[in-house]
Amino acid sequence: MPSWDLFASEKSVAILKNWFLLAGVLIGLIPASTLLGVEATRTFRVTSTGNTEASGRLIVFLISESSSKLKGSKPVDGPFWNDPQPLFGTDATLAPGKSITIDDLSDCFPIRPSQLPPGRYRAQARLDRLRANSSWKREPTNLSSEVVSFEVKKSAEPQVIELVLNQVVGEKPLKQVDGVEWFAVRSELLSTFRGSEVMLRAGVVFPKNYNASKKYPVIFEVPGFGGDHTEAASRAAPSRSADSIALAQASFRIVLDPEGPNGHTLFADSANNGPCGQALTQELIPSLEAKYPMIGQATARVLKGHSSGGWSTLWLATQYPKTFGATWSSAPDPVDFRRFQKVNIYAQPNFYLDADGKDLPSLRSKDQVQMTIRQESRGEDVLGPDNTSAQQWDSWFAAFGPRNAAGNPTALFDPETGTIDRQVVENYRQFDLREIVRKSPETYLPIFRNNIRLICGTEDSFYLNEAVALLDSELQQLGRQPSDKGYVKLVPGDHGSVFSSQAMQAIPGEILGHFKAFGHAVDSTP
C-alpha cells in the first residue's frame, strides 16, 4: 500500500500531464486506466432500482477478508477506525435503472480500485442523499446495496463489480419506553439561520416515583459524537448503586440531541452551525420547563457529558453560568488547542506530521496506534468533499472555524499536505477553553473553581488527556485551590475504560450532594 505522500504526488502529476487523455475519457474514447497509467481496470458499477432520480454522495465501501477485526462488520458501516479499509466516492445523480461507475477517477482512500492487493473483499455501496446528520442511517430516503463478495487476482484482466442500490432508509418511529417521553419544539433561531425548519429534540426521563405536584432538579446530558436524544431510552433504568437509584428518584434526566448537518454541534454558536447554544438556553429549556415540573434555577440544572458531550457541557457551563449551576464532564474533545489531540495548532506547521516527518496518530489502543490523523481526515474527504462528511474532523471545522466561499466549513489544514492554515487558527482561539480562562481569569476562574468537574483517563484513546493536563496546569497557576468544589482529575483508563474508575463511579453521589446543598433534594416517596 503506497504512502499518502506518494499517492498525493502520483495523483497531482497524472492530472497535470494528462489533460488530453482526460478529454478522451470524457467522450468515451479512452478508458480511465489509460489516463492514470495503470494496466488493470477495476470498476464498481452501481445501479439504482428506484422509480425516481436520486442525487447525492455515492460511496463504495470495502472490507478485506484478511481483516481479523471486522469479521462481523458490514462494509457500509465504515470507515472503520480500528482497521481502515478502502473506500471510493463521487457525487452522482442516478436515474432509475441507470448506472454510475466508480473507478480510479473517483475520490479514493487510501488506494485506487486498480491498486487493490490480491485477495477476497466484501463490497457495499450507499447513496447519501441528505446532509442532515452524522449517521446516514438516520436520514430517510438514503439508499444502500446488499453485500457483494469478489476476488482480486494477480492477473491484470479487467474486472467489474456490480452493486445495486435496492435498500432504502425509512422513517424510524421512536421507541416507546416506560418513564420516557419524546419532546420537540421548533427553533426560530436555527430555522432562520439555516433557512429550513429545525426542531430541537430531547428525551425526557421522568423521576422514579414521579409526583406531578412536586418540582424536580434536572440533569441535562449531552451524548458523545454520533449519539442523540434517543439514548434516553437506555437511561430509564439506573445502575444498581444506591446513589444512582436515589438520583433517579430525585431528578429529571434530559438527553439532548446535538446533531446537525455538520455532525455534532457541541452546542456552540458558530458560523457554520448557527446559534446552537442560544437555541438550547433560550428556546428548548424554557419550553421544557413550561411543560414539566422542573425547578427553574441554575443550581437545579446540571450538565453531564462524555467525549464530544464532555466538551459541550464544559462550554455550556462556562458560557451560560446563569443557566447551568455545575457540570460533570469526562474525556472532552480538545480543551487546550496546544494539544488538539497531538497537535499544537498555534506552533506546529503541519497537522499530519511531527517534527521528524512521521505521521501523527489519532487513535491508540494500549499505546498501539490504530489510525493516523491523515487516515481519518482523508477518509472523511471521500465521504464528503469540502468538509461536508459530518464526521469528527469536519464537525470540528464546522464548530470552531469560519465558513468558506461555498458555504461549507473551512478546513483547519490542507487535506492533502496537512499544512495548517494560520488565518483559520485565529478563529479557533475563541473556542479554546484554556485560552479563554487565561485571558479572562476574573470571569472564568470562579466558574472552574466552583462549577466544573472534569475527569479524563491518562491513556485516553484519542490523546485527549494531553489537553486536559495542560488546562489543569493553567488552572493551578491561576490560583485554583485543592478545597474548591470544582476539580480536574486525570485517572487510569482510556476513552471507554475510564467509566469504571472510582472518580466516574462517584458522579451520581456528587450530583445528589450538589442538589441537596442547594436545597433541591426531593422526597422520593410517591
C-alpha positions as CSV (number, residue, x, y, z in Angstrom):
1,M,0.0,0.0,0.0
2,P,1.6,3.3,-1.1
3,S,2.3,6.1,1.4
4,W,-0.1,9.1,1.4
5,D,2.7,11.4,0.1
6,L,3.3,9.1,-2.8
7,F,-0.4,8.8,-3.5
8,A,-0.9,12.6,-3.5
9,S,2.1,13.1,-5.7
10,E,1.0,10.5,-8.3
11,K,-2.5,12.0,-8.4
12,S,-1.2,15.5,-9.0
13,V,1.3,14.6,-11.7
14,A,-1.3,12.4,-13.5
15,I,-3.8,15.2,-13.6
16,L,-1.3,17.9,-14.8
17,K,0.2,15.7,-17.5
18,N,-2.9,14.1,-19.0
19,W,-5.4,16.8,-20.0
20,F,-5.7,15.4,-23.5
21,L,-6.2,11.9,-22.2
22,L,-8.9,13.2,-19.8
23,A,-10.7,14.7,-22.8
24,G,-10.6,11.3,-24.4
25,V,-12.0,9.7,-21.3
26,L,-14.8,12.2,-21.1
27,I,-16.0,11.4,-24.6
28,G,-15.6,7.7,-24.1
29,L,-12.7,7.0,-26.4
30,I,-10.0,6.3,-23.8
31,P,-10.5,4.2,-20.6
32,A,-9.8,5.7,-17.2
33,S,-7.0,3.2,-16.6
34,T,-5.1,4.7,-19.6
35,L,-5.3,8.2,-18.1
36,L,-3.9,7.0,-14.8
37,G,-1.2,4.9,-16.3
38,V,-2.3,1.6,-14.9
39,E,-2.6,-1.7,-16.9
40,A,-5.5,-3.2,-15.0
41,T,-9.0,-1.7,-14.9
42,R,-11.2,-2.5,-11.9
43,T,-14.6,-0.7,-11.6
44,F,-17.7,-0.8,-9.5
45,R,-20.9,-0.3,-11.4
46,V,-23.7,1.0,-9.2
47,T,-27.3,0.8,-10.3
48,S,-30.4,2.2,-8.7
49,T,-33.7,0.3,-8.6
50,G,-35.7,3.3,-7.5
51,N,-38.6,4.9,-9.5
52,T,-37.2,8.4,-9.3
53,E,-34.0,10.2,-10.0
54,A,-31.7,10.3,-6.9
55,S,-28.8,12.6,-6.3
56,G,-26.2,12.6,-3.5
57,R,-22.8,11.3,-2.5
58,L,-22.2,7.8,-3.8
59,I,-19.7,5.8,-1.8
60,V,-18.3,2.2,-2.3
61,F,-17.0,0.6,0.9
62,L,-14.8,-2.4,1.1
63,I,-13.7,-4.9,3.8
64,S,-10.7,-7.2,3.1
65,E,-11.5,-10.7,4.2
66,S,-8.0,-10.8,5.7
67,S,-9.1,-8.3,8.4
68,S,-9.5,-10.2,11.6
69,K,-11.1,-7.2,13.4
70,L,-14.0,-6.7,11.0
71,K,-15.3,-10.3,10.5
72,G,-18.8,-9.4,11.6
73,S,-19.0,-5.9,10.1
74,K,-20.8,-4.7,7.1
75,P,-18.7,-2.6,4.6
76,V,-21.3,0.2,4.6
77,D,-20.7,0.7,8.3
78,G,-17.3,2.1,7.5
79,P,-15.0,4.0,7.8
80,F,-13.5,1.7,10.5
81,W,-11.3,3.4,13.0
82,N,-9.7,0.2,14.3
83,D,-8.8,-1.1,10.8
84,P,-9.1,1.4,8.0
85,Q,-10.4,-0.1,4.7
86,P,-10.5,1.1,1.1
87,L,-13.4,3.4,0.1
88,F,-14.2,5.3,-3.1
89,G,-16.7,8.1,-3.7
90,T,-18.1,10.6,-6.2
91,D,-21.1,13.0,-6.4
92,A,-23.7,11.3,-8.5
93,T,-27.2,11.5,-10.0
94,L,-28.8,8.1,-10.6
95,A,-31.7,7.8,-12.9
96,P,-34.0,4.8,-12.5
97,G,-32.3,1.7,-13.9
98,K,-29.2,3.6,-14.9
99,S,-25.6,3.0,-13.6
100,I,-22.8,5.1,-12.3
101,T,-19.2,3.8,-12.5
102,I,-16.8,4.2,-9.6
103,D,-13.2,3.8,-10.8
104,D,-9.7,5.3,-10.5
105,L,-11.0,8.8,-11.4
106,S,-13.2,8.8,-8.3
107,D,-12.1,10.0,-4.8
108,C,-10.2,7.2,-3.3
109,F,-8.9,6.2,0.2
110,P,-6.2,5.0,0.7
111,I,-5.6,3.5,-2.8
112,R,-7.4,3.3,-6.1
113,P,-9.5,0.4,-7.2
114,S,-6.8,-0.7,-9.7
115,Q,-4.3,-0.9,-6.8
116,L,-6.2,-3.3,-4.6
117,P,-3.8,-6.1,-3.5
118,P,-4.8,-9.7,-4.4
119,G,-7.3,-11.3,-2.1
120,R,-11.0,-11.5,-1.3
121,Y,-13.2,-8.5,-0.4
122,R,-16.7,-7.6,0.5
123,A,-18.2,-4.5,-1.1
124,Q,-21.3,-2.4,-0.4
125,A,-22.5,0.9,-1.8
126,R,-24.6,3.7,-0.4
127,L,-26.1,6.9,-1.8
128,D,-26.2,9.6,0.9
129,R,-28.9,11.9,-0.3
130,L,-29.3,14.1,2.7
131,R,-26.9,16.3,4.7
132,A,-28.7,16.4,8.0
133,N,-26.9,14.1,10.4
134,S,-23.6,12.4,11.2
135,S,-25.3,9.0,10.6
136,W,-26.6,8.1,7.2
137,K,-28.9,5.6,8.9
138,R,-30.9,8.4,10.5
139,E,-31.6,10.1,7.1
140,P,-34.7,8.8,5.4
141,T,-34.5,8.1,1.6
142,N,-30.8,7.3,1.7
143,L,-30.0,4.2,-0.4
144,S,-27.7,1.2,0.1
145,S,-26.9,-2.1,-1.6
146,E,-26.5,-5.6,-0.4
147,V,-23.0,-7.0,0.3
148,V,-21.2,-8.4,-2.7
149,S,-18.1,-10.6,-2.4
150,F,-15.4,-10.6,-5.1
151,E,-11.8,-11.6,-5.5
152,V,-8.8,-9.7,-6.8
153,K,-6.5,-11.9,-8.6
154,K,-2.9,-11.4,-9.7
155,S,-3.8,-11.3,-13.3
156,A,-4.4,-7.9,-14.9
157,E,-7.7,-8.7,-16.5
158,P,-10.4,-6.0,-16.3
159,Q,-13.0,-6.6,-13.6
160,V,-16.4,-5.1,-13.0
161,I,-18.2,-5.5,-9.6
162,E,-21.9,-4.9,-9.8
163,L,-23.7,-3.2,-6.9
164,V,-27.5,-2.5,-6.8
165,L,-29.0,0.2,-4.6
166,N,-32.1,-1.7,-3.5
167,Q,-32.4,-0.8,0.2
168,V,-34.0,2.4,1.4
169,V,-33.7,4.1,4.8
170,G,-37.2,4.6,6.1
171,E,-38.7,6.7,8.9
172,K,-38.0,5.1,12.2
173,P,-40.6,5.6,14.9
174,L,-39.3,6.5,18.3
175,K,-39.2,3.6,20.7
176,Q,-41.9,3.8,23.4
177,V,-40.3,3.3,26.8
178,D,-41.9,3.4,30.2
179,G,-40.8,6.6,32.1
180,V,-39.6,8.3,28.9
181,E,-41.2,11.0,26.8
182,W,-40.0,12.4,23.5
183,F,-40.1,16.2,23.3
184,A,-39.6,18.5,20.3
185,V,-40.0,22.2,19.7
186,R,-39.4,24.3,16.6
187,S,-36.3,26.6,16.9
188,E,-36.9,30.0,15.4
189,L,-33.3,30.9,15.8
190,L,-31.9,27.9,13.9
191,S,-34.7,27.8,11.4
192,T,-33.9,31.4,10.5
193,F,-30.2,30.7,10.3
194,R,-30.4,27.5,8.2
195,G,-33.3,28.6,6.0
196,S,-35.3,25.4,6.8
197,E,-37.4,24.0,9.6
198,V,-35.2,23.0,12.6
199,M,-36.6,21.1,15.5
200,L,-34.9,20.9,19.0
201,R,-35.3,17.4,20.3
202,A,-34.9,15.8,23.7
203,G,-35.6,12.6,25.5
204,V,-37.2,13.2,28.9
205,V,-36.6,10.6,31.5
206,F,-39.0,11.1,34.4
207,P,-38.0,10.7,38.1
208,K,-38.8,7.3,39.6
209,N,-42.0,7.5,41.7
210,Y,-42.8,10.7,39.8
211,N,-45.2,13.1,41.5
212,A,-46.6,15.8,39.2
213,S,-47.3,18.1,42.2
214,K,-43.6,18.4,43.0
215,K,-40.8,20.3,41.2
216,Y,-37.6,18.5,40.4
217,P,-34.0,19.5,39.6
218,V,-32.7,18.4,36.2
219,I,-29.6,16.7,34.7
220,F,-29.0,17.7,31.1
221,E,-27.0,15.1,29.3
222,V,-25.2,15.7,26.0
223,P,-24.3,12.5,24.1
224,G,-20.9,11.9,22.6
225,F,-20.2,12.0,18.9
226,G,-22.8,10.0,16.9
227,G,-25.3,9.9,19.8
228,D,-28.6,11.7,20.0
229,H,-31.6,12.2,22.3
230,T,-32.8,8.6,21.6
231,E,-30.2,7.5,24.1
232,A,-32.8,8.4,26.7
233,A,-34.3,5.0,26.2
234,S,-31.3,3.4,27.8
235,R,-31.3,5.9,30.7
236,A,-34.7,4.9,32.1
237,A,-33.2,2.1,34.2
238,P,-30.5,3.5,36.5
239,S,-27.5,1.4,37.6
240,R,-27.8,-0.5,40.8
241,S,-25.7,1.8,43.0
242,A,-27.6,3.4,45.9
243,D,-26.6,6.9,44.7
244,S,-27.8,6.2,41.1
245,I,-31.1,4.9,42.4
246,A,-31.6,7.9,44.7
247,L,-30.6,10.4,41.9
248,A,-33.1,8.7,39.5
249,Q,-35.8,9.3,42.1
250,A,-34.8,12.9,42.8
251,S,-34.4,14.4,39.3
252,F,-35.4,14.6,35.7
253,R,-32.8,13.5,33.2
254,I,-32.9,15.3,29.8
255,V,-30.9,13.7,27.0
256,L,-30.3,16.3,24.3
257,D,-29.9,16.0,20.5
258,P,-26.5,17.6,19.4
259,E,-26.9,16.6,15.8
260,G,-26.9,18.9,12.8
261,P,-25.9,18.9,9.1
262,N,-22.3,19.1,10.1
263,G,-22.5,16.4,12.8
264,H,-22.1,17.1,16.5
265,T,-22.7,20.9,17.0
266,L,-21.1,20.9,20.5
267,F,-23.9,23.4,21.4
268,A,-21.5,26.2,20.4
269,D,-22.8,29.2,18.5
270,S,-20.7,29.0,15.3
271,A,-20.5,30.4,11.8
272,N,-21.5,27.1,10.2
273,N,-24.0,25.6,12.7
274,G,-25.7,28.7,13.9
275,P,-26.8,29.8,17.4
276,C,-26.9,26.3,18.9
277,G,-26.2,27.4,22.5
278,Q,-28.7,30.2,22.3
279,A,-31.4,27.9,20.9
280,L,-30.8,25.4,23.8
281,T,-30.9,28.0,26.5
282,Q,-33.5,30.4,25.1
283,E,-35.9,28.0,23.3
284,L,-35.6,24.4,24.4
285,I,-35.1,24.7,28.1
286,P,-37.9,27.3,28.6
287,S,-40.2,25.0,26.6
288,L,-39.3,22.0,28.7
289,E,-39.8,24.0,31.9
290,A,-43.2,25.2,30.7
291,K,-44.4,21.6,30.2
292,Y,-42.7,19.7,33.1
293,P,-42.4,20.5,36.8
294,M,-38.8,21.5,36.8
295,I,-37.0,23.9,39.2
296,G,-36.1,26.9,37.1
297,Q,-32.9,27.8,38.8
298,A,-29.3,27.5,37.7
299,T,-28.4,25.5,40.8
300,A,-31.1,23.0,39.9
301,R,-29.8,22.5,36.3
302,V,-26.6,20.5,36.0
303,L,-24.8,19.1,33.0
304,K,-23.2,15.7,32.2
305,G,-21.4,14.5,29.1
306,H,-18.6,12.4,27.7
307,S,-16.3,12.9,24.8
308,S,-17.9,15.5,22.4
309,G,-20.6,15.7,25.1
310,G,-17.9,16.4,27.6
311,W,-16.6,19.4,25.6
312,S,-20.2,20.6,25.0
313,T,-21.0,20.5,28.7
314,L,-17.8,22.4,29.6
315,W,-18.7,25.0,27.0
316,L,-22.3,25.4,28.2
317,A,-21.2,25.6,31.9
318,T,-18.6,28.4,31.1
319,Q,-20.7,30.4,28.7
320,Y,-24.1,30.1,30.4
321,P,-23.4,30.1,34.2
322,K,-26.7,31.8,34.9
323,T,-28.4,28.8,33.2
324,F,-26.4,25.9,34.5
325,G,-25.0,25.5,38.0
326,A,-22.5,22.8,37.5
327,T,-21.1,20.2,35.1
328,W,-19.7,16.7,35.3
329,S,-17.7,16.3,32.1
330,S,-15.4,13.5,31.0
331,A,-12.9,12.8,28.3
332,P,-13.8,16.0,26.4
333,D,-12.8,17.0,22.9
334,P,-9.6,19.2,23.0
335,V,-9.9,21.8,25.8
336,D,-6.4,23.4,25.1
337,F,-5.6,23.8,21.4
338,R,-1.9,23.5,22.1
339,R,-2.9,19.8,22.1
340,F,-5.6,19.4,19.5
341,Q,-5.2,15.6,20.0
342,K,-1.4,15.6,19.3
343,V,-1.1,18.9,17.5
344,N,-0.2,22.4,18.8
345,I,-2.2,24.4,16.3
346,Y,-0.5,27.6,17.3
347,A,3.1,26.4,16.8
348,Q,3.3,23.4,14.6
349,P,3.2,23.9,10.8
350,N,1.6,20.6,9.9
351,F,-1.3,18.6,11.2
352,Y,-0.3,15.3,9.8
353,L,3.5,15.2,10.6
354,D,5.6,15.5,13.7
355,A,9.0,17.3,13.8
356,D,10.6,14.1,12.4
357,G,8.3,13.9,9.5
358,K,6.4,10.9,10.9
359,D,2.6,10.6,10.7
360,L,0.9,11.7,13.9
361,P,-1.6,9.2,15.5
362,S,-5.3,9.9,16.0
363,L,-6.4,6.7,17.8
364,R,-4.5,4.3,20.0
365,S,-5.2,1.1,22.0
366,K,-2.7,0.3,24.8
367,D,-0.1,2.5,23.1
368,Q,-0.6,0.8,19.8
369,V,-1.5,3.2,17.0
370,Q,-4.8,2.2,15.3
371,M,-5.2,5.1,12.9
372,T,-3.3,8.3,12.0
373,I,-4.8,11.8,11.6
374,R,-4.1,11.6,7.9
375,Q,-6.0,8.4,7.5
376,E,-9.0,9.6,9.4
377,S,-9.1,13.0,7.6
378,R,-8.6,11.6,4.1
379,G,-11.3,9.0,4.7
380,E,-13.7,11.9,5.6
381,D,-12.8,13.6,2.3
382,V,-14.1,10.6,0.4
383,L,-17.4,10.6,2.5
384,G,-18.0,14.3,1.9
385,P,-15.7,16.6,-0.1
386,D,-15.0,20.2,1.0
387,N,-15.5,19.2,4.7
388,T,-19.1,18.0,4.3
389,S,-18.8,14.5,5.7
390,A,-20.3,15.5,9.1
391,Q,-17.7,13.2,10.7
392,Q,-15.3,14.1,13.6
393,W,-12.8,16.4,11.9
394,D,-15.3,18.1,9.7
395,S,-17.6,18.6,12.7
396,W,-14.7,20.4,14.5
397,F,-14.1,22.5,11.4
398,A,-17.8,23.5,11.5
399,A,-17.9,24.3,15.2
400,F,-14.6,26.2,15.5
401,G,-13.9,27.6,12.1
402,P,-15.3,30.1,9.6
403,R,-17.5,29.3,6.6
404,N,-15.8,29.1,3.1
405,A,-17.0,30.6,-0.1
406,A,-19.0,27.6,-1.0
407,G,-20.9,27.8,2.3
408,N,-19.1,24.8,3.9
409,P,-16.8,24.6,6.9
410,T,-13.3,25.9,6.2
411,A,-10.6,23.3,6.8
412,L,-8.0,24.0,9.6
413,F,-5.4,22.2,7.4
414,D,-4.8,21.3,3.8
415,P,-6.4,17.9,3.3
416,E,-3.6,16.5,1.1
417,T,-0.5,18.0,2.7
418,G,-1.7,18.7,6.3
419,T,-0.3,22.3,6.2
420,I,-2.1,24.3,8.9
421,D,-4.0,27.5,7.8
422,R,-2.7,30.2,10.1
423,Q,-5.7,32.5,9.4
424,V,-8.2,29.8,10.3
425,V,-6.2,29.1,13.5
426,E,-7.1,32.6,14.8
427,N,-10.8,31.8,14.6
428,Y,-10.2,28.8,16.8
429,R,-8.9,30.9,19.8
430,Q,-12.4,31.9,20.8
431,F,-13.3,28.3,21.4
432,D,-10.0,27.3,23.2
433,L,-11.1,26.9,26.9
434,R,-7.6,27.3,28.2
435,E,-7.2,30.5,26.2
436,I,-10.5,31.8,27.5
437,V,-9.7,31.3,31.1
438,R,-6.2,32.6,30.7
439,K,-7.4,35.8,29.1
440,S,-10.3,36.5,31.5
441,P,-9.5,34.7,34.8
442,E,-11.7,37.1,36.7
443,T,-14.7,35.8,34.8
444,Y,-13.9,32.1,34.2
445,L,-11.6,31.0,37.0
446,P,-14.5,31.2,39.6
447,I,-16.6,29.0,37.3
448,F,-13.9,26.4,37.1
449,R,-13.3,26.5,40.8
450,N,-17.0,26.1,41.7
451,N,-18.9,24.6,38.8
452,I,-16.6,22.4,36.8
453,R,-15.9,18.7,37.5
454,L,-13.6,17.2,34.8
455,I,-12.4,13.7,34.6
456,C,-10.2,12.1,31.9
457,G,-8.2,8.8,31.5
458,T,-4.5,9.2,31.4
459,E,-4.4,6.7,28.4
460,D,-7.3,8.3,26.5
461,S,-7.7,6.6,23.2
462,F,-7.7,9.9,21.3
463,Y,-4.9,11.5,23.4
464,L,-7.4,13.9,24.9
465,N,-5.7,13.6,28.3
466,E,-2.8,15.8,27.0
467,A,-5.0,18.8,26.5
468,V,-6.8,18.2,29.9
469,A,-3.4,18.1,31.6
470,L,-2.4,21.4,30.1
471,L,-5.7,23.0,31.1
472,D,-5.2,21.6,34.6
473,S,-1.7,23.2,34.8
474,E,-3.1,26.6,33.7
475,L,-5.8,26.5,36.4
476,Q,-3.3,25.7,39.1
477,Q,-1.1,28.6,38.0
478,L,-4.1,30.9,38.1
479,G,-5.0,30.0,41.6
480,R,-7.3,27.0,41.8
481,Q,-7.3,25.5,45.3
482,P,-7.5,21.9,46.5
483,S,-10.5,22.9,48.6
484,D,-12.5,24.0,45.6
485,K,-15.8,22.3,44.7
486,G,-14.6,22.1,41.1
487,Y,-11.8,19.7,40.1
488,V,-9.8,18.2,37.3
489,K,-9.0,14.5,37.7
490,L,-6.6,12.5,35.5
491,V,-7.2,8.9,36.4
492,P,-6.1,5.5,34.9
493,G,-8.1,4.4,31.9
494,D,-8.7,5.1,28.2
495,H,-11.7,6.7,26.4
496,G,-14.0,3.9,27.4
497,S,-12.5,2.1,30.5
498,V,-12.4,5.4,32.4
499,F,-16.1,4.8,33.1
500,S,-15.1,2.1,35.6
501,S,-12.8,4.4,37.5
502,Q,-13.7,5.4,41.1
503,A,-13.9,9.0,40.0
504,M,-16.6,8.3,37.4
505,Q,-18.5,5.9,39.7
506,A,-18.7,8.7,42.3
507,I,-20.5,11.1,40.0
508,P,-24.1,10.2,40.9
509,G,-23.4,10.8,44.6
510,E,-21.7,14.1,43.8
511,I,-24.7,15.3,41.8
512,L,-27.0,14.2,44.5
513,G,-24.9,16.1,47.0
514,H,-24.9,19.2,44.9
515,F,-28.7,19.2,44.7
516,K,-29.0,18.7,48.5
517,A,-26.5,21.5,49.2
518,F,-28.7,24.0,47.3
519,G,-32.0,22.7,48.8
520,H,-33.1,20.8,45.8
521,A,-33.4,17.3,47.4
522,V,-36.7,15.7,46.6
523,D,-38.6,13.2,48.8
524,S,-38.6,10.0,46.7
525,T,-41.9,8.8,48.2
526,P,-45.0,9.0,45.9
